């Protein structure tokens, strides 16, 4: 990944998407009695990064998002607050 990819990704993040993702992660952690550290250990990020996800300060990387969706048993578009692409057709 190049610095330009990181910058453009940050500039294109939709506030609604960040809020949806933060709320889903926060609810999952609470409902499943995880600590930030435990959740981070499972998805491969540190505790501070999990706090940022929960506060809506940042979105998970694609690799972390994939692990989160597997853990939560949801699809990527659900985590990011998108409608199911199949339903839009």
Secondary structure, 3 states (H helix, E strand, C coil): CCHHHHHHHHHCCCHHHHHHHHHHHHHHHHHCCCCHHHHHHHHCCCHHHHHHHHHCCCCCCHHHHHHHHHHHCCCHHHHCCCCCCCCCC
